[in-house]
Amino acid sequence: MATTTNSLTLTSTDLFDDSLSISNTSTCYKAGTTIGLDQTTGLTRAYLTATTVIDLFPVVKGTINAAENGKIYIANLSKDETEFVTINIGDAVIGRLYAGDFMWMPWSPRAQHVNDIELVPSVATGVNVEFMAIHNFANIYPTGVDS
Amino acid sequence: MATINATISVFSADLTSNSLSLSNTMTMTKAGTNTGLEFTSGLVRRKLTATTAIDLVTVGAQMYGTPTASVANKLYIKNTGSSSVDYIDIAIGDKDSDAGEELLATGGNSKITLGKLFGGDWMLIPFEGSANNDIIVVPSTAEATTIEWMLFFE
């Protein structure tokens, strides 16, 4: 097992009359346990030069495993505020990450193709993105050679 | 406009053979601009006592305003519990969906599950806010589960 902590702070001094300050820290565990997630895709950095859909995290097999749990991090590294990437899960749009935005969410892949995490750049002029999954999945990697 | 900052840190000394230390800060801005988001739902706290699906964040007009669809909205959700066994499933679609995992292009009775938030877990995602993109929560237990959420929108 491994110990991976994730924390978030949300702050604003002028969103309300009073200031906003939210702070959270949690540990990435396997589902239903206090055993740490022990696999990762590693932090990938990609330079995308087309507006076509790409699978960041495909579900290679379709088996549901209740012991599986995962966390996903995606960041749009663009410096141009007009550039965004659209994040989908299968046919559902989660939302847009504009330049400098990131997201962190749980992921429990349940069905092949349906639960793939996908990304679509808004421009073909080149966008840097980073993404990583921390997980204990059996189903996002091939189990044999491609033939 | 307002200045809203979000900072994430992910750290592990033993997930891989070298330590992982990731940190990133974003300022929430309106789509295509450097102008900060200025509207919010406020921090909402709900106690759920059944395993039925509910629409946690619905699209369209709300008591806190009408979030614009397909822009730079952000959504924060936290399971405030402490259980490592009980969780809430987070999905996109419609609460009246069947058990299938497929979002129908035009229908309301469908959903796709993102994942599970166990006690103490949080998430921060962009919020699309278009038709058939409600955020749904399904608790795993009928024991009281308290969740907090906050939408930042334009």
HADDOCK unambig.tbl for C-alpha pairs under 7 A between the chains (distance, minus, plus):
assign (segid A and resid 2 and name CA) (segid B and resid 14 and name CA) 5.38 0.50 0.50
assign (segid A and resid 2 and name CA) (segid B and resid 15 and name CA) 5.00 0.50 0.50
assign (segid A and resid 3 and name CA) (segid B and resid 12 and name CA) 5.83 0.50 0.50
assign (segid A and resid 3 and name CA) (segid B and resid 14 and name CA) 6.56 0.50 0.50
assign (segid A and resid 3 and name CA) (segid B and resid 15 and name CA) 6.75 0.50 0.50
assign (segid A and resid 4 and name CA) (segid B and resid 10 and name CA) 6.99 0.50 0.50
assign (segid A and resid 4 and name CA) (segid B and resid 11 and name CA) 5.60 0.50 0.50
assign (segid A and resid 4 and name CA) (segid B and resid 12 and name CA) 4.42 0.50 0.50
assign (segid A and resid 4 and name CA) (segid B and resid 15 and name CA) 6.82 0.50 0.50
assign (segid A and resid 5 and name CA) (segid B and resid 10 and name CA) 5.70 0.50 0.50
assign (segid A and resid 5 and name CA) (segid B and resid 11 and name CA) 5.39 0.50 0.50
assign (segid A and resid 5 and name CA) (segid B and resid 12 and name CA) 6.47 0.50 0.50
assign (segid A and resid 6 and name CA) (segid B and resid 9 and name CA) 5.57 0.50 0.50
assign (segid A and resid 6 and name CA) (segid B and resid 10 and name CA) 4.40 0.50 0.50
assign (segid A and resid 6 and name CA) (segid B and resid 11 and name CA) 6.52 0.50 0.50
assign (segid A and resid 7 and name CA) (segid B and resid 8 and name CA) 5.63 0.50 0.50
assign (segid A and resid 7 and name CA) (segid B and resid 9 and name CA) 5.18 0.50 0.50
assign (segid A and resid 7 and name CA) (segid B and resid 10 and name CA) 6.55 0.50 0.50
assign (segid A and resid 8 and name CA) (segid B and resid 6 and name CA) 6.90 0.50 0.50
assign (segid A and resid 8 and name CA) (segid B and resid 7 and name CA) 5.53 0.50 0.50
assign (segid A and resid 8 and name CA) (segid B and resid 8 and name CA) 4.66 0.50 0.50
assign (segid A and resid 8 and name CA) (segid B and resid 9 and name CA) 6.60 0.50 0.50
assign (segid A and resid 9 and name CA) (segid B and resid 6 and name CA) 5.61 0.50 0.50
assign (segid A and resid 9 and name CA) (segid B and resid 7 and name CA) 5.25 0.50 0.50
assign (segid A and resid 9 and name CA) (segid B and resid 8 and name CA) 6.80 0.50 0.50
assign (segid A and resid 10 and name CA) (segid B and resid 5 and name CA) 5.73 0.50 0.50
assign (segid A and resid 10 and name CA) (segid B and resid 6 and name CA) 4.57 0.50 0.50
assign (segid A and resid 10 and name CA) (segid B and resid 7 and name CA) 6.70 0.50 0.50
assign (segid A and resid 11 and name CA) (segid B and resid 4 and name CA) 5.79 0.50 0.50
assign (segid A and resid 11 and name CA) (segid B and resid 5 and name CA) 5.33 0.50 0.50
assign (segid A and resid 11 and name CA) (segid B and resid 6 and name CA) 6.61 0.50 0.50
assign (segid A and resid 12 and name CA) (segid B and resid 3 and name CA) 5.81 0.50 0.50
assign (segid A and resid 12 and name CA) (segid B and resid 4 and name CA) 4.66 0.50 0.50
assign (segid A and resid 12 and name CA) (segid B and resid 5 and name CA) 6.39 0.50 0.50
assign (segid A and resid 14 and name CA) (segid B and resid 2 and name CA) 5.46 0.50 0.50
assign (segid A and resid 14 and name CA) (segid B and resid 3 and name CA) 6.56 0.50 0.50
assign (segid A and resid 15 and name CA) (segid B and resid 2 and name CA) 5.13 0.50 0.50
assign (segid A and resid 15 and name CA) (segid B and resid 3 and name CA) 6.92 0.50 0.50
assign (segid A and resid 15 and name CA) (segid B and resid 38 and name CA) 6.34 0.50 0.50
assign (segid A and resid 26 and name CA) (segid B and resid 120 and name CA) 5.85 0.50 0.50
assign (segid A and resid 26 and name CA) (segid B and resid 121 and name CA) 5.81 0.50 0.50
assign (segid A and resid 32 and name CA) (segid B and resid 84 and name CA) 5.23 0.50 0.50
assign (segid A and resid 32 and name CA) (segid B and resid 85 and name CA) 4.02 0.50 0.50
assign (segid A and resid 33 and name CA) (segid B and resid 84 and name CA) 5.57 0.50 0.50
assign (segid A and resid 33 and name CA) (segid B and resid 85 and name CA) 6.42 0.50 0.50
assign (segid A and resid 34 and name CA) (segid B and resid 84 and name CA) 6.37 0.50 0.50
assign (segid A and resid 38 and name CA) (segid B and resid 15 and name CA) 5.98 0.50 0.50
assign (segid A and resid 81 and name CA) (segid B and resid 32 and name CA) 5.03 0.50 0.50
assign (segid A and resid 81 and name CA) (segid B and resid 33 and name CA) 5.56 0.50 0.50
assign (segid A and resid 81 and name CA) (segid B and resid 34 and name CA) 6.61 0.50 0.50
assign (segid A and resid 82 and name CA) (segid B and resid 32 and name CA) 3.90 0.50 0.50
assign (segid A and resid 82 and name CA) (segid B and resid 33 and name CA) 6.57 0.50 0.50
assign (segid A and resid 83 and name CA) (segid B and resid 32 and name CA) 6.97 0.50 0.50
assign (segid A and resid 91 and name CA) (segid B and resid 103 and name CA) 5.96 0.50 0.50
assign (segid A and resid 92 and name CA) (segid B and resid 92 and name CA) 6.99 0.50 0.50
assign (segid A and resid 92 and name CA) (segid B and resid 103 and name CA) 6.26 0.50 0.50
assign (segid A and resid 93 and name CA) (segid B and resid 128 and name CA) 6.45 0.50 0.50
assign (segid A and resid 94 and name CA) (segid B and resid 126 and name CA) 6.33 0.50 0.50
assign (segid A and resid 94 and name CA) (segid B and resid 127 and name CA) 6.01 0.50 0.50
assign (segid A and resid 94 and name CA) (segid B and resid 128 and name CA) 5.64 0.50 0.50
assign (segid A and resid 95 and name CA) (segid B and resid 70 and name CA) 6.75 0.50 0.50
assign (segid A and resid 95 and name CA) (segid B and resid 126 and name CA) 4.61 0.50 0.50
assign (segid A and resid 95 and name CA) (segid B and resid 127 and name CA) 4.88 0.50 0.50
assign (segid A and resid 95 and name CA) (segid B and resid 128 and name CA) 4.17 0.50 0.50
assign (segid A and resid 96 and name CA) (segid B and resid 70 and name CA) 6.98 0.50 0.50
assign (segid A and resid 96 and name CA) (segid B and resid 71 and name CA) 6.56 0.50 0.50
assign (segid A and resid 96 and name CA) (segid B and resid 72 and name CA) 6.03 0.50 0.50
assign (segid A and resid 96 and name CA) (segid B and resid 126 and name CA) 5.76 0.50 0.50
assign (segid A and resid 96 and name CA) (segid B and resid 128 and name CA) 6.93 0.50 0.50
assign (segid A and resid 97 and name CA) (segid B and resid 72 and name CA) 6.84 0.50 0.50
assign (segid A and resid 97 and name CA) (segid B and resid 126 and name CA) 6.49 0.50 0.50
assign (segid A and resid 98 and name CA) (segid B and resid 31 and name CA) 6.89 0.50 0.50
assign (segid A and resid 98 and name CA) (segid B and resid 72 and name CA) 6.77 0.50 0.50
assign (segid A and resid 100 and name CA) (segid B and resid 26 and name CA) 5.83 0.50 0.50
assign (segid A and resid 101 and name CA) (segid B and resid 26 and name CA) 5.56 0.50 0.50
assign (segid A and resid 103 and name CA) (segid B and resid 124 and name CA) 5.48 0.50 0.50
assign (segid A and resid 103 and name CA) (segid B and resid 125 and name CA) 4.88 0.50 0.50
assign (segid A and resid 103 and name CA) (segid B and resid 126 and name CA) 6.99 0.50 0.50
assign (segid A and resid 104 and name CA) (segid B and resid 123 and name CA) 5.46 0.50 0.50
assign (segid A and resid 104 and name CA) (segid B and resid 124 and name CA) 5.34 0.50 0.50
assign (segid A and resid 104 and name CA) (segid B and resid 125 and name CA) 6.29 0.50 0.50
assign (segid A and resid 105 and name CA) (segid B and resid 123 and name CA) 4.71 0.50 0.50
assign (segid A and resid 105 and name CA) (segid B and resid 124 and name CA) 6.31 0.50 0.50
assign (segid A and resid 105 and name CA) (segid B and resid 125 and name CA) 6.68 0.50 0.50
assign (segid A and resid 106 and name CA) (segid B and resid 114 and name CA) 6.49 0.50 0.50
assign (segid A and resid 106 and name CA) (segid B and resid 115 and name CA) 4.68 0.50 0.50
assign (segid A and resid 106 and name CA) (segid B and resid 116 and name CA) 5.82 0.50 0.50
assign (segid A and resid 106 and name CA) (segid B and resid 117 and name CA) 6.67 0.50 0.50
assign (segid A and resid 107 and name CA) (segid B and resid 114 and name CA) 5.18 0.50 0.50
assign (segid A and resid 107 and name CA) (segid B and resid 115 and name CA) 4.10 0.50 0.50
assign (segid A and resid 107 and name CA) (segid B and resid 116 and name CA) 6.91 0.50 0.50
assign (segid A and resid 108 and name CA) (segid B and resid 114 and name CA) 6.15 0.50 0.50
assign (segid A and resid 108 and name CA) (segid B and resid 115 and name CA) 4.37 0.50 0.50
assign (segid A and resid 108 and name CA) (segid B and resid 116 and name CA) 6.73 0.50 0.50
assign (segid A and resid 114 and name CA) (segid B and resid 101 and name CA) 6.88 0.50 0.50
assign (segid A and resid 114 and name CA) (segid B and resid 102 and name CA) 6.17 0.50 0.50
